[in-house]
Amino acid sequence: MLSSSSLLSYSTMSTPSVVIVGGSVGGHAIAHNLVSLLLQDARRQKLPDFPFPRITVVEPRRGLINPIAIPRTLVDQAFAPQTFAPPSSFSPQVLDHVDFVRGRASYMSRARVDVRLTDDCTTSLPFDFAAIAVGRHRPAFVMPPHLTKHEYLAFADSYALNFRAAHSIVVVGGGAVGIEIAGELKYAYPTKSVTLLHSRDRLPPEPSLDPEFSERVLDALRALGVDVQLNTRAATAADKKPSEIEVGRRIIKTTDGREFEADCTVWCTYRGTVASEFLDSSVFLPQTSIDAANNAIKVNDDMTVCGGFDNVYAVGDANDYPVIKTAGGAIFQGSIIAQNIARQINIAQGVYAPLDEVEKEQGVEVPEVVLCENWGKAHMAVIIGQEMAVGETRANGVSRDYKATAELFEGDMSTKRIFEAIGVSAVSAESAESAVSSSNGH
Ligand SMILES: Cc1cc2nc3c(=O)[nH]c(=O)nc-3n(C[C@H](O)[C@H](O)[C@H](O)COP(=O)(O)OP(=O)(O)OC[C@H]3O[C@@H](n4cnc5c(N)ncnc54)[C@H](O)[C@@H]3O)c2cc1C
């Protein structure tokens, strides 16, 4: 139990404010874990009139997409609805304690975030603690910009119809997204010709992965019937806007003089840059806080932004932490950031101190800062069609059993698991069906 002096100091301090910019998996993980931790602290320490911090998530989308499910969403109209969780499926705890501001951050300083709301007004959010969870710019077909579930499903329908109409499809670029889209297409349409062109000798190109990972991915794609062409660069890729899906018959020429015909071409050659316009327009982050080579925000092991920002964090795809960028990694980092912010709030509020000798014996002490050190640098999995997947983890190395690895994704590209990890209920089949009807205009 805490001494009465520490309870007093907690309840008399002003309410701290936390602003999280970006409300996808990384941002949600912070909000969900922070609320849970602070509620636990309040219950455990029996704090009276607990002044709960103001927690705000800034996000233009009205809901949450499972980003890892996009490759199947593009191909399978029936699957898409369950991959978009509307705010009504967020946990009651989060809905009670977090404000969702629907808009885009347009400016950030050391103490406030300005937000352009979707109706073009602006608002200003002062903060004591902030987290940048804005991910990276990605092409629309890979990370749909759609703000509502209705728009998102209409988008998924249009791609699925284009793929269905095509006889031959060429996917350019053998990163994880290109591999998964090629696999989903060939699995869904075994009689269509699906070709994957990749400019290097191994796919995916992440150098930290074991070479065996690439060999197994290649074997799985070929077993499925995808025509994989390595060391083959599409000649037209450089002079066109990358990252589109082009519908219509065309010839893809390669730099080694070959030609591939396609009714539909999927360009997965983009290299995402961190979605940081709102940082560029300010004098907030010095150049030393930006990793120019990878266009990402530099972070320390506790996920604070480098350069003396002990109250500003960056999570997931937006930061330069040297791991392969994954949804699981963003959720893991989000939980670390939540623990560190909860710790800082509790210290500032006097929850942990002063402790007398009796309390020390009872084990009430300031927890250590949590570091992001238990996530392997080569932690990744790719799904190849619905029945095969290849993964690598620090503990188990490269997976050998395609089917068993695919089963880890539980048939829904981990949608339920990812949503549950961040306090979002799975979207029921019933509500998914009604969303399909409404997207079809019924
Ligand atoms: C097609 C695809 C397939 C993938 N497959 C896998 C996979 O199989 N396994 C896996 O683990 N990972 C996979 N990933 C990677 C994974 O999805 C990302 O690593 C993860 O989404 C990163 O989460 P994040 O929260 O950091 O960023 P994001 O998920 O990119 O979210 C960023 C959020 O910030 C918001 N935002 C941007 N700018 C602003 C602003 N100015 N103001 C407010 N909000 C803003 C955006 O609207 C968005 O919601 C895949 C990604 C893609 C695109």
The ligand as an SDF file (V2000), in Angstrom:
LIG
                    3D

 53 58  0  0  0  0  0  0  0  0999 V2000
   -0.4390   -5.3530  -47.8580 C   0  0  0  0  0  0  0  0  0  0  0  0
    0.3090   -5.5350  -46.5720 C   0  0  0  0  0  0  0  0  0  0  0  0
    0.5540   -6.8130  -46.1010 C   0  0  0  0  0  0  0  0  0  0  0  0
    1.2310   -6.9880  -44.9060 C   0  0  0  0  0  0  0  0  0  0  0  0
    1.4200   -8.2390  -44.4370 N   0  0  0  0  0  0  0  0  0  0  0  0
    1.9140   -8.4280  -43.1980 C   0  0  0  0  0  0  0  0  0  0  0  0
    1.9540   -9.7130  -42.6180 C   0  0  0  0  0  0  0  0  0  0  0  0
    1.5960  -10.7230  -43.2330 O   0  0  0  0  0  0  0  0  0  0  0  0
    2.3930   -9.8120  -41.3300 N   0  0  0  0  0  0  0  0  0  0  0  0
    2.7470   -8.7220  -40.6060 C   0  0  0  0  0  0  0  0  0  0  0  0
    3.0490   -8.8580  -39.4120 O   0  0  0  0  0  0  0  0  0  0  0  0
    2.7760   -7.4980  -41.1490 N   0  0  0  0  0  0  0  0  0  0  0  0
    2.3550   -7.3100  -42.4210 C   0  0  0  0  0  0  0  0  0  0  0  0
    2.3340   -6.0690  -42.9710 N   0  0  0  0  0  0  0  0  0  0  0  0
    2.9910   -4.9500  -42.2560 C   0  0  0  0  0  0  0  0  0  0  0  0
    2.0980   -4.3400  -41.1930 C   0  0  0  0  0  0  0  0  0  0  0  0
    0.8220   -4.1600  -41.6950 O   0  0  0  0  0  0  0  0  0  0  0  0
    2.6890   -3.0260  -40.7190 C   0  0  0  0  0  0  0  0  0  0  0  0
    3.9830   -3.2790  -40.2360 O   0  0  0  0  0  0  0  0  0  0  0  0
    1.8060   -2.4210  -39.6210 C   0  0  0  0  0  0  0  0  0  0  0  0
    0.5460   -2.0820  -40.1620 O   0  0  0  0  0  0  0  0  0  0  0  0
    2.4450   -1.1660  -39.0260 C   0  0  0  0  0  0  0  0  0  0  0  0
    1.5570   -0.5940  -38.1360 O   0  0  0  0  0  0  0  0  0  0  0  0
    1.5930    0.9620  -37.7730 P   0  0  0  0  0  0  0  0  0  0  0  0
    0.4900    1.1820  -36.7820 O   0  0  0  0  0  0  0  0  0  0  0  0
    2.9770    1.3520  -37.4250 O   0  0  0  0  0  0  0  0  0  0  0  0
    1.2890    1.7080  -39.1480 O   0  0  0  0  0  0  0  0  0  0  0  0
    0.0370    1.6200  -40.1240 P   0  0  0  0  0  0  0  0  0  0  0  0
   -0.6820    0.3330  -39.9580 O   0  0  0  0  0  0  0  0  0  0  0  0
    0.5440    1.9580  -41.4720 O   0  0  0  0  0  0  0  0  0  0  0  0
   -0.9230    2.7750  -39.6220 O   0  0  0  0  0  0  0  0  0  0  0  0
   -0.6350    4.1370  -39.6870 C   0  0  0  0  0  0  0  0  0  0  0  0
   -1.9100    4.9050  -39.3630 C   0  0  0  0  0  0  0  0  0  0  0  0
   -1.5930    6.2920  -39.2380 O   0  0  0  0  0  0  0  0  0  0  0  0
   -2.6060    7.0590  -39.8520 C   0  0  0  0  0  0  0  0  0  0  0  0
   -2.0000    8.3520  -40.2380 N   0  0  0  0  0  0  0  0  0  0  0  0
   -1.0780    8.5960  -41.1960 C   0  0  0  0  0  0  0  0  0  0  0  0
   -0.7580    9.9110  -41.2320 N   0  0  0  0  0  0  0  0  0  0  0  0
   -1.5010   10.4940  -40.2610 C   0  0  0  0  0  0  0  0  0  0  0  0
   -1.6150   11.8400  -39.7890 C   0  0  0  0  0  0  0  0  0  0  0  0
   -0.9090   12.8540  -40.3170 N   0  0  0  0  0  0  0  0  0  0  0  0
   -2.4780   12.0780  -38.7760 N   0  0  0  0  0  0  0  0  0  0  0  0
   -3.1970   11.0620  -38.2120 C   0  0  0  0  0  0  0  0  0  0  0  0
   -3.1220    9.7770  -38.6260 N   0  0  0  0  0  0  0  0  0  0  0  0
   -2.2880    9.4930  -39.6250 C   0  0  0  0  0  0  0  0  0  0  0  0
   -3.0680    6.2010  -41.0360 C   0  0  0  0  0  0  0  0  0  0  0  0
   -4.3920    6.5470  -41.4300 O   0  0  0  0  0  0  0  0  0  0  0  0
   -2.9690    4.7860  -40.4560 C   0  0  0  0  0  0  0  0  0  0  0  0
   -4.1830    4.3590  -39.8840 O   0  0  0  0  0  0  0  0  0  0  0  0
    1.6850   -5.8660  -44.1750 C   0  0  0  0  0  0  0  0  0  0  0  0
    1.4470   -4.5720  -44.6600 C   0  0  0  0  0  0  0  0  0  0  0  0
    0.7730   -4.4110  -45.8370 C   0  0  0  0  0  0  0  0  0  0  0  0
    0.5010   -3.0150  -46.3380 C   0  0  0  0  0  0  0  0  0  0  0  0
  1  2  1  0
  2  3  1  0
  2 52  2  0
  3  4  2  0
  4  5  1  0
  4 50  1  0
  5  6  2  0
  6  7  1  0
  6 13  1  0
  7  8  2  0
  7  9  1  0
  9 10  1  0
 10 11  2  0
 10 12  1  0
 12 13  2  0
 13 14  1  0
 14 15  1  0
 14 50  1  0
 15 16  1  0
 16 17  1  0
 16 18  1  0
 18 19  1  0
 18 20  1  0
 20 21  1  0
 20 22  1  0
 22 23  1  0
 23 24  1  0
 24 25  2  0
 24 26  1  0
 24 27  1  0
 27 28  1  0
 28 29  2  0
 28 30  1  0
 28 31  1  0
 31 32  1  0
 32 33  1  0
 33 34  1  0
 33 48  1  0
 34 35  1  0
 35 36  1  0
 35 46  1  0
 36 37  1  0
 36 45  1  0
 37 38  2  0
 38 39  1  0
 39 40  1  0
 39 45  2  0
 40 41  1  0
 40 42  2  0
 42 43  1  0
 43 44  2  0
 44 45  1  0
 46 47  1  0
 46 48  1  0
 48 49  1  0
 50 51  2  0
 51 52  1  0
 52 53  1  0
M  END
$$$$
